[in-house]
C-alpha cells in the first residue's frame, strides 16, 4: 500500500510538473513570453509612462534586468498593426486600468532598434552594423513605398537607403527622416524605442574609437529625438546615462530614470513578492531565503530588487545556486577599473568583498573617460552596472551626492573574487594561492609556511621596504577568495582588534584567526620568536571571543611573522573534544 501511495504521489507530481509553464530563459519577445512561458507582469509600466507623458524617457539598469523584454512589451502594446495585439494584454494588469489606457493600444507607428549586440572591434564594423540594423527597421515599413502621401523624392530616399546607396550623413539623419515619412503616411507621429543604446559607446571606449561613435550617436539621436514634431514618445534603455558627452545635447524633454530614482523602480527586475509567488508556483517556497542570499540585495529607488536572469536560471537549474549573471557577458567594465586602480582602490574593493560598506560620491552621469581622470568615479560605474548597491539614503554634501555602497549579494561577491584574483595573478599564481588557502583551513602549518615562502621568493621582486600592512593585504586577499568563510579584518574581539578572522559558513569547518608581525632584517631565530609573539597575542587578548559567540568550538590560531622574503608560521589548534597543541 505504501509503495502504491508513493507511486501515485510521484505520478501526481510529474503531471503537475508537466502542466507548469516553462521558464522564460533567454526569452525577450513579449508575445512569446506572455503567452507560452511564466511571465512576471510588468505591464503597469505602460500606465505610469502614459500618466507621466515624458516626451523621451531613458531607463538605466544593469544588463539582464529585463530591459529588452520591457521595450518589446511597449512596442507590442503601442504599435499599429494589421492584427489585433490587444489579446496579449487583456489578461494583464494594464487592461484592468480602464479605457483611458486601452485607447492607446495599437494606435502608434513604432520604430524599434536594439543595439545590444553591437560589439565590434573597429569603428567601421560598428558603423556598418548600426546601418544594417537601421536598414532592417526601414524594411519593416515597406508600406511607405506604396503610400500616396509620400512624394517621389521621399520614395527615392527610401529606396536608396534600402539598397545601401547612402553615406554616413544619411544614416545619422535616418531616424529624423523615417519619423517624418511615417507621420505623413499614418497621420500619427511614431514612437522611437532604442534598446541598449550605450553598448556601442562602451565598445568604442574599450576598442579605441570612442570619439567617433559618440559623435555618430549624438547626431543620430538628435535628429530623431530632439525637438522632433513627428515624434509621439521616445523610450531608451542602457546601463549608463552618458549625458556629459552631449549625446542628448539640448534634449530638454529627456526624463532620466536611473537605479537611484523611485519612479519605475519595480519594473526592471523582480520584487520580493514576485519571487515568493514564483517559488510557490514551482513548489519550492522554502527556497526563498537561499534565493535572497544569492540574487537579492539590489536597491532601485526605494524598491528591493532581485536579479531576474539569475532567479529564472536558479529555478531552471533544479534550485542549485550558481553565478548565472556573471556568465551572461564580459565583465569588461570591472576589468577596466581594476587595470587603472591604485592601491587605495584595490584595498577598498577588498573591504567591500569582506562585507563592509564604503562611503563615496555617486554621479549618475558618469562617463567612460572618467575612469582615467577621476578614481572615485569607479564606484559610480560599479553601482550603475550592478556590481554595487546603495545602502541607506542619499547625503547631499555641497552639490555632490554621497551614498554608502556595498556588494549586493553572494553572486556578485563571486564576481569580485574572480576578477580581483585574476588581477593579482601576476603576483599570486593560482596554484600557489590554492595551496595557501587549503593549508589555512586544514591546519597544515608546514605547507602554509612553505607556500608563503614560495610566493615571496618567486613572485615578489623586493620586500626590503614594505611593512606589516603589505603582508596583511596580501593574506587578506588570499583569504577573501575562500568562499566557505566570512572574512573580517581589524575588528574588535575580546580585549583588542585581531588582524584576520575567518568565520565558517559550514559548521563542519574550523574557525581561523591570523595575527601578523613584520620586522626588517630578522634572523631565523628572531622570526620564530615573532611568530610565537603573534600567536600569544591571540591568546592573551582573547581574539577568539567573537568566534565563540557564534558557537564555533574548533578554532585554528596562526601567528605569522614576515621579514623581507622570509616567513615563519606558528599555530594552535583548539577543540573542546581534544587538548590544545602548538605546532
N, C-alpha and C positions, 0 to 999 in steps of 0.2 A: 504493500500500500504506500509506504514512504517513497519507494523508488518511482512508483507511478505518479505520485503527487509532485515529486521533484521534476519528472519529465514534463508534466503538464505546466508547471511554473516556468520551466525553461522555454517551452513552446510559446507560452503567452508572452514572455519577454522578447523572444525572437520576432513574433508577429508585431509586437508594439514597436520594436526597433525598425522593422521594415516600413511601418506606417509613418514614422517620423520624417520630417523634412530634412533633406541633406543640408550640410553646412556650406555656406557660400564662399568657399576658399578660392580667392582669386577672381571672384565674380564682380565686375564693375558695371555691368549692364543692368540698369534699373528694372526693365521689363522682366528680364530673366530672374533677377534676384528676388523681386517682389512676388513672383508667381510660382516659382519652382523650388525655392530654397527658403531656409529660415531667414526671415527678414526682420531686422530691428527697425521699427517705423520711425523715420526721421522727417516725415512729410510736413510737420508743423514748421519746419524751416521756411516753407513756402508762405505760410501765413505771416510769419514775422517779417519776411522780406517785403511782402505786399503792404504790411502795416507801416513799415519804416519808409518805403519808397525812395531809398537812396538811389541816385542815378547809376552809380558804379560802386559795387561792393567788392572788397578784397578780403579773402579769408586766408590767414597764415596759420598753418598747422604742420606738425611733423609728418613725415612720409607714412603711408599706410594707415592713416586715420580716417579713411572714408571720404576723402575729398572728391575723387573721381566719381564714385558712386553717387554722391550727392549732386554733383554737377549734371550727371546723366539723368538724375531724377528731375532736376529743374528743366532740362531740355524736354524730357518726356511730358512733363506737365504743361509747359507753356507752348510747345511747338505746334503750329498749324500743320496738320497732315490730312491725307485723304481718309485714313482710318480713324476710328473713334478710340482715342487713347485714354478717355476718362475711365475705361474699365480697369485701368491699373491703379486707380485712386479711390474708387467708390467704396472699398472696404478699409480705407486708411483714415488716419486721424484728420487729415486736411479736409476731407469731404464732409465730415461732421461739423465743420466750422461754418457751413452755410453758403447760401447763394452768392454772397459778396465775393467769396474766393473761387467758387465754382465757375463764375462768369469769366475768369481769366484763363480757364483751362482750354488749351488748344487754340488760342487766339493770336499768337505771335509767330512770325517767321523767326528762325533761330540760326545763328552762326555758331558752330561748336568746334573748338580746336583743343586738343590735348597735346602738350609739349613734353609729357613725362618721359618719353623715350628719345628725346633729342640729346644724346650723349656722345657727340662726335669729338674727335681729337683735333680737328682743324676748323678754322672759320669757314672755309669753302664748303666743307662737308656739312657744317651746321646750317649755313645759308641755304644750301640746296635741299636739305631735308625739310626745313621750315617751309620753303617754297612748295615742295611736294604736298605737305600737309594742307597748306592753303589751297593748292590746286585741287586736292581731293574734296575740300569743302565747296569749292566752286562747282565741282561735278555733282555734288548733292543737289544743286539748284539749277539743273539744265533747263527747267521750265522757263527760266528767264530768256533763253534764246528764242522762244516762240511767243514771248509777250508782246502784245500790241501796244503796251505802254512804254516800251523801251525802244529808242530810236536806233537806226542802223549803225551810227558811230559807236554807241554803247555796246551793241552786239558784237561789233568788230573787236572792241576791247576784251569782251568776254572770250571770244574765240582765240584771240592772241594769247591771253593768259592761259587758257586751257591747253593750247598747243605748245606753250613754252616760249613763245615769241615776245618776251618781255625782259626788261632789265631790272636791276636791283631797286631802282626808284619805284617802278611799277609794283613790285612786291610790297614795299613799305607802305604804299598807298592802297593796298588791296582791301583792307578792312573798311576803309572810308568809302571806296568805290562800291564795294559789294552791299553795304548798308543802304547806300543811295538807290541802287538798282532794285533791291528787294522792297524798299519802301514804295518805289514807283509802281512795281508790279502788284504787290499785295494791298497797297493802300493802308499799310500798317507798318510802323517803324519796327525793325527787328531787334532781337536781343543778341548780345555777343557773350558767349561763355568761353573762357580760356582757362583750361586746367593746367596746373603746374607750370605757370608762366616763367618761373625763375630757374627751371632746370638748365636751359641753355646758358644762362648767366653764370651759374655755378660752374658749369663745364668750361665756359670761357675763361673764368678765373684760374681754374686748375690747369688749363692747357695753353694759356698764354695769349688768348685773343679776346680778353675781357672788354677792352675799349670798343672794339669793332662790334661785338654782339650787343653791348649796351646802346650804342648809337643806333643800331638797326632796330632794336626793340622799342626804343624811345619813339622813333618815327612811326613804326607800325601801330603802336598803341595810341599815340597822339591822334593819328588820323581817324581811328575807329572810335575812340572813347572821349576825346577832349572836345567839348562844345560841339558835339555832333547832333544836328537837328533830326537826323534819320536814325536815332538810337532810342529804343524804349528803356532798356536796362542793360547793364553790363555786370557780369559776375566773373571774378578771377580767383584762383587759388594758387598757393605757393607755400614755401617754407619760410622765406624771409620777405620783409616788406620792400626792401631795396628802393627806398624813396630818395635817398640823397644823390643817386646818380641822375636824378631828374628824369627817370623813365616816365613818371607821371607828372612831368613838369606842367604847371598851370592847371592841372586837373583838379579844380576846386570842388568838384562834386564826387570825389572819391571818398568812400567810407571804409576805413581800415578796421578789420576785426582780428586782433592778434590773440595769442593764447592768454594774454593778461586781461582781455576785455570780457565783460559779463554777458553782453548780448550774443546770442547764438552759441553760447559755450557748451550746451548739452548736445549739439547736433553733430559734432565730429568726435567719434569715439563712443564708448558705451558707458552709461551711468551705472552706479551700483544696483539700482532696481532692475535695469535691463539685464545685467549679468545674472542676478538672482533668478529672474524669470527664465533665462536661457538654461541655467543649471538645472532648474526644476523640470523644464521641458525634456531635457536629455537624461533625467532621472539621476542626477548627481548633485543634489543640493548641498551635500556635505563637503563638496569640493570648493565651496565659495571662498573659504579662508585661504586655501592654497592659491587659488586664482588671484586673490588680493595681494598676497606676498609677492607673486611673480609679475603681475601685469597691471596692478592698480597704482595709485600714487601720483598720477598726473593731476594737475590743477589748472583748468581753463576757466578764467574768471573766478566765479565762486563755486564752480561745479567740480566734483571729484570725477575723474575720468579713467577708464580702463583702456588699454591699448586694444582696439578691436581686432586687428590682424592676429595678435598673439592669443587672444581669448578664443577666437574661432578655431585656430590651429590646435590649441590645447584640447578642445573637445574632439577634434578630428584625430588626435594622437592618443586616443584612449585615456585622456586625462593624465598624460605623462608630461610634466613641465619641461620645457626647453626654451632656449633663447630664439624664438621664431622670428622676431622682428629684426634681429641682427643679420640674419641671412637674406633679407629681402633687398638689400642693396649695399653698396660700399659705404664704409664709414670714412669717406674722404675728408669730410669736414673735421672730424676729430683727429685724423691723421695729420691734416694740415696744421691744426692748432698745436699738436704735440711737436711737430717739426720746428716750430718757432717759439716754443715755450721756454721760459727761463727757469732757473732753479726754484724761484718762488711759486711760479705757476704749477710746476710739477709737484711741488710739495702740497699745494692746495688741492690738486687733483687726488693725491694720495689721501688727504684728510677727508675729502668727500667720499672716497671709497671706503673709508673706515666708519662712515655713517654720520660724520659731522656736517654741520651747516656752515655756509660761507656767506658773509655779508658783502654785497657787491652792487655796483651801479649797473642798471639794466637799461639798454637802449633798444627799443623795438624796431628802430630804423637802421640798425647796424648793417654795414656793407662789407663785402669780402676784403677789400684792400686794408681795412682797419686791423686785420689780423697782424699785419706787419707794424703798423704805426701806433697801435693802442692795445697793449697786452690785456687790459681789463675787458676789452670788447669780446674776448673769447667766451666769457660766461653768458653774454647775450646770445652769441651764436648757439651755444650748447642748450640754452633754455628754449630758443625758438625751434631748434631742430629735434627736441625731445629727449636730450641727454640730461637735463636738469629740470627741476620743478620749483616754483616759488613756494616759500613757506611763510605763511602769515601775510599781513597787509603791506601795501606799499608805504615807504617812508620817503617823503619829499624833503631833500636837503638842497637848499638853494633852488636851482632849476632842474636838478637831476633826480631821477627815481632810483631808489635803493630797495633791494629785496634781500631777504635771506633765501638762499637756494640750497637744494640738496639733491641727491640721486633719487629718482622716483621709486625704484623697485629692484627686486633681485635680478631681473633680466638685464636691466641697464647696468647694474653693478658688474655683471659678467662682461659687458662690452668694455667697460673701463679696465677691468683686469686684463683682458686680452690685448687691448690696444696699448696700454701702458707697459705691459711686459714686452710687447713687440718693440716698442721704442727703446726699451732698456736692453734688448737682445745683444747689441754690440758690447755692452758692459757685463751682462749676466747671461751667458749661454743657457738655453732652456734645459739642457741636460744637467747642468750644474745646479740650476735653480730647483729642479725637481728633486735632486739628491738632497739638497739642503732642507727642503720642505718635508721630505719623508723622514729624514733624520730627526727633525724637531719633534714630531708627534709620535715617533717610535722610541724616543729616548735613547737614540744611538749617539752617545756623546763623541765617540771616536770618529764616526762617519761625519758628524756635523763639523767637528774641528778640521778634519782633512778636506772636506768640501769647501769650507770657508777659506782655508789656506790656499786651495787650488784656485778659487775665484780671485783672491787677492794677487796671487803670483802671475796668473795667466791673463787676467782681464783688465787690470788697473795699472796704469803707467807709473803713477807717482803718488805716494801716500805720506811723504815727509811732512807736509804742512797741514794735513786735514786733522780735524778733531772729532770728538765723540758724535757731534751732530751728523757728520757724514756717514759714519758707521750705523748710526741709528736709522737714518733714512734708507740706507741700503737694506738692512734687515727688515725694516718696516715694509718696504716694497715687496720683498720676498714673502713675508707673512700675509700681506694683504691679498695675495693670489690664492690663499688656502681657503677654498670655498666652504670647508667643513666648520670653519671658525668665524666668530665675530671678533674682529681685531680692534683693539683700542690702544691708545698711546698717551703717555703723560697724564694719566688720570689719578685722582686721589683714591687711595685704598689703604685701610689700616692707618698707619701713622706717617704716611708720606705719599709720594707720587711715583708709581712704577714707570719703567720705560716702555715695555710692550707686554700686553696681556692678550692671550688667545682663549676666548670662552667657546667651548664646543657647542655646536648646534645639534650634535648627535650624542646622546647620553653615554654611548659606549667609548667615546674618545676622551682622553685626559685633557684637563685644562693646562695651559702653559703660561709661565711667567718668565720674562727675559729682562735681565738687568745688564747694562753695558758700562764698560770703563775703557778709557783710551788715554795713553800717555806716549810721549815720544821717547825713542832710544831705550826701550826697556830690554833688560836681559831676560833670558828664558825663565829664570827663577822669579824675577820681579813680575813677569807676565802671569805666572801661575798664582802668585800672591794676589794680583789684581782680580783675577777670575774668582778666587775664593772670597775676596772682599765684596765683590758684586753679589755673590751667592748669599753671603751672610747678611747683606743689606736687605735682601728679600725676606729673610727670616726675622731679623731684628725689627723691621718696620711693619711686619705682618701684611705684606702686599697681597697675600692670598685671601684676605678678608672678603673681597668682592666676589671671588670665585666661590668661596664657602657659602656666601649668602645666597647663591643660586643652587645650592645643594650639590656642588661638584666635590667629590671626595678624592678623586685621583688627580694629582697635580704634579707636573714636571717643572722644576725651577732651574733656570740656567743663569750662570754668571759667565759673561763673555767679555774677554779683555783683548784689546787691539793695541798694536804698536806698529805703525807703518804697515808692512805686509805680513806681519806675524800675528797669530791669533791663538788664544788659549780658552778652552771651554771647561767649566766645572758644572756638574748638575746634581740635583737632589730629587729623588722620586719619592712621592708620598702617597700612601693609600691606607685607608682606615683598616684594611684587612691584612696589611703586611707592614713590617717595620721599615723605618726610614733607612735609606742607604745613600751615601755620597759616592759618586762615580768620578 
